Amino acid sequence: MVDNERENAAEGRNHVFVPQYRSGGCTVRGIRQTLEDALICVDDLHDQLQSRGAFYGVFDGHDGAAAALYAKDNLLSFILHDSLFPTSVEEAVKKEFLRLDRDFLEACQRDSNLHSGTTALIALLQTRNLLVANAGDCRAVLCRRGQAVPLSSDHAPNSEGEKIRIELAGGTVTSDGYVNGHVTVARAIGDWHMPGLKGLNDTGPVIAEPEIKTWELSEEDEFLLMGCDGLWDVFTSEAAIIFARRQLRMHNDPERCSKALVREALKRNAQDNITVITVCFQADAPPDLAVVETRSTRKINLESMLFLQDHLDIAEESRRTS
C-alpha cells in the first residue's frame, strides 16, 4: 500500500495520467449446445510486477473447451515467468504463446480427450502501457473519447496476408474460408489433432504466433472492449463502442456493460458462443460527447447521432438480406 501511495503522489506531482483498471466479463453459450469459450480478468498484478498492472484474456475454443481452458489457466503465468519479462515484453509474449501451443500438444499426447483448439486474445497493462496480443479472430477495440480504435486484426484465412502465408506453408483456403477444410481461423493454439494444420516450430498453415500492438494510455482513453467472434458477427467495432459507452454512461459498471452487450448480441441472432470483457481506465463514467451543429442550427448530441446511424445500418442490412 505504501508503494502505491508513493507512486500516486509522484505521478500526481508530474501531472501524469494514472489509469484505473476496472473490468467485468461475461461468457454464454448462446444457441450452441456447449460453451467452448473462456475468459480471464486480473485487475491487479502489483504483487507480480511491483508496479501497476493488469491482465485480460478471451479464448474462443473450437472442437471442445480444453484448449481455451488450458490457455486461460496457463498463459499469464508463462508470460510472468519468462526470462525476457519484463525487459522485453513483446518478445516474452510471443515466446510464451508458442510455448503454450507446444505444451498443449504434450498435454494432448498424454490425454487424447483434450484435442481441441482455441484463438487467444490478451491485453497486458503495465501502468499506462497497453499491449494487445492476438492469434485468431477475437478482437480488441479501444474507446478514445467515443471513437473506436482497433487494437487487433482478425486473422481470417482468406485475408490477403494470411492466405499467402497459409499457401506457402502447404495449406489451402477454401472459398468459404476454411484452412484445409478444417478451421476458419489462420492462427490458433492447439488443433494438433487435425491433419496438415500445424507444424513443429510454428511452421504449419495454422500458427500460434500472435500479432502484437502497443498503446500508451492517456486521459482520452476511456475503456477497452475485448470479444470473441460471436460478438463481432453482429456488431461492428464502432457500433459496439457506441453501445458500451451508452451503458457505461448510465451505470459506470463494466460487468453490467459486458452482460448488456451479450444480451444485445443474442437479440441480434448471434449464432455462436459470446464472450465479452469491458475494461474501464477511468474512475468516472465517460463524459458527454461534444455537441455538434446541424445545418438547421439545431444541436444534436454526437453520440445519439452515431447510435441512430448504427440502427439505420442494421435495418438496411436486414432489408438487403431479406
DARAVEN-V840879 format. One record per residue. BURIAL is b if it has 16 or more other ideal C-beta (glycine too) atoms within 10 Angstrom, else e. Layout:
burial=[BURIAL & BURIAL]
This chain:
burial=[e & e & e & e & e & e & e & e & e & e & e & e & e & e & e & e & e & b & b & e & b & b & b & b & b & b & b & b & e & b & e & e & e & e & b & b & b & b & b & b & b & b & b & e & b & e & e & b & b & e & e & b & b & b & b & b & b & b & b & b & b & b & b & b & b & b & b & b & b & b & b & b & e & b & b & b & e & b & b & b & e & b & e & e & b & b & e & e & b & e & e & b & b & b & b & b & b & b & b & b & b & e & e & b & b & e & b & b & e & e & e & e & e & b & b & b & b & b & b & b & b & b & b & b & b & b & b & b & e & b & b & b & b & b & b & b & b & b & b & b & b & b & b & b & e & b & e & b & b & e & b & b & b & b & b & b & b & b & b & e & e & b & b & e & b & b & e & e & b & e & b & e & b & e & e & e & e & e & b & b & e & b & b & b & b & b & b & b & b & b & b & b & b & b & e & b & b & b & e & e & e & b & e & b & b & b & b & b & e & b & e & b & b & e & b & e & b & e & e & e & b & b & b & b & b & b & b & b & b & b & b & b & b & b & b & e & b & b & b & b & b & b & b & b & b & b & b & b & e & e & e & b & b & b & b & b & b & b & b & b & b & b & e & b & b & e & e & e & e & b & e & b & b & b & b & b & b & b & b & b & b & b & e & e & b & b & e & e & b & e & e & e & e & e & e & e & e & e & e & e & e & e & b & e & e & b & b & e & e & b & e & e & e & e & e & e & e & e & e & e & e & e]
